[in-house]
């Protein structure tokens, strides 16, 4: 009986460890990250991005992040080391005229120098201060 209980809990522990990312870096990949908070503007978040929220997709193989700034698609290089992240200059993949919210998002991306996870959410940091928070969404 004791052996059965130990085997059961060992199996559960093994199954749980298979779903857990091996590192913070691995948690970035395999899904999209939709913006739910951005520091700075004195406009309510939903008014800043009323129709479409910015999102990010990290591609480990190419070292690129792609996504949308809420209006135009973009692509940029990124570099990781431990919990630091640096984004290259974003290149727009579309060129629609939009309001100013997408500029604020892209300017903030240039300032980011770190990342962390809290409660399953991705925080992009300036120093140790969360400047943007993203929730995980399906690709």
N, C-alpha and C positions, 0 to 999 in steps of 0.2 A: 504494500500500500504506500509506504513512504517513498519507495523507488518510483512508483507511478506518479506521485505528486511532484517529486523532484524532476522527473523527465518532462512532465507537463509544463512546469514553470521554466525549465531550461529551454524548451521549445518556444514558449511565448517570448522569452528574452531574445532568442535568436531571430525570431520573426520580426520583432520590433526593431532590432538593430539593422535589419536589411532595409527598412524604410527610412532610417535616419541618415541624412547626408553625412558623408565622411568629413566634410569641412564646410566652413562658411562659403567657400568658393563654389563648391558643388551645388549649394542651395540656390545659386543664381540661375542655374541652367534648367531648361526643360519646361518653362512656362513663361507667360508674360507677366509683367509687373505694371499695374495701373496706379497712377498717381492719385493719392487721396489727401495729401497735405503738401503745401509749399510755403516756405517762410518768406516774409517780405511784404507782399502787396497788402494794402489796406482794404482790399475788396474781398468779400466773402468768396470762399473757394468755388462754390457752385456758380457764382456770378462770373468768376474769372474764366471758368471752363464750363459754360452752360450746356453745350451739346455733346462734346466728346472730350474725354480725359486723356492727357498724355499717357503713353505707355512705353515700356522698354522690353526688349528681348535680347538676352546675352547669348552670343555664339562663341563657345569655347574654342572651336577649331579655327575660326577666322580671326578671333580677337576683336570682333566688332560687336557693337551694340546697335540695334536697329529699333525703329519704333515710330511714334508720332508725337509731335509737339502739341497736338490737339487740332492742328490745321494741316500741316505738311508732314510727309514722311521724312525721315532722316536716317543717316548712318554715320557712325563715328568709331574710331579705334578706342580701345580701352586697355589699360594695363593694371594687373592685380599683383599685389604682394602682401601676404598675410591679410590684415583687415584694411589695407589702403587700396584705393582705386583712383585712377586718373583717366579722364576722358579726353580724347583728342577733339579737335574742332569738328562740330557736326556739319555734315554736308547734306543739304536738303535733297530729297529725291523727288519732290514735287515743288512747285513754285506758285502756290495760290496766295493771293493777298488776304491777310487776316488782321485781326485786331492785335493788340500788344501783348496778350497773355502768352503767346508762344515764344516771343522774344524773352520774356522774363524766365520762362522755363529753360530755354537754351543758355541764357547767361548764367543761370544758377548751375547748370550742368558743368560749365567750365570751371566753377569755383570748387567743386566737390573734390575732396582728397581722401575720403574714407567711407567705409560702410559697416553696418552692423545689422543684426536681426534681433527683433524683439516681438514676441507673440506671433511669430510666423510672418511678420511684416519686414520689408527691407527699408532700412533708413540710410539715406545718403547724407554724409556728414561733411561739415567744414570744421576742421579740428575735431572736437568731440561733440559739436552741436548738430543735432538733426536739422537739416535744411529741407529735406523732402522725405516723404514716407509713401511707400508703395505697398499695395496689397497684391497677393498672388492671384492671377486669373488664368484660366485655361488658354492654351494657344489656339 
